[in-house]
Amino acid sequence: ESYDFSGKTIVPFCTHGGSGLSSTDQQITLTCPNAKLLQGFEMRGATAQKNPAEAEEKVSAWLGKINF
């Protein structure tokens, strides 16, 4: 709330135990209305920890989807 994200690009991503991104994108839109918000990415922590090949594949696919 104390920083100005006007003109900035925000790319949310996280690992989680079951909640996904929850309402993170809506909260970013509310608190940073003049920022560009790209499609976020979420992955279960267990996948990231136990299957790095799958995790890398999913992250790569997401980055390609958002042209990053």
Buried (B, 14 or more C-beta within 10 A) or exposed (E): EEEEBEEEEBBBBBBBEEEBBEEBBEEBEEEBEEBEBBEBBBBBEEEBEEBEEEBEEBBEEBEEEEEE
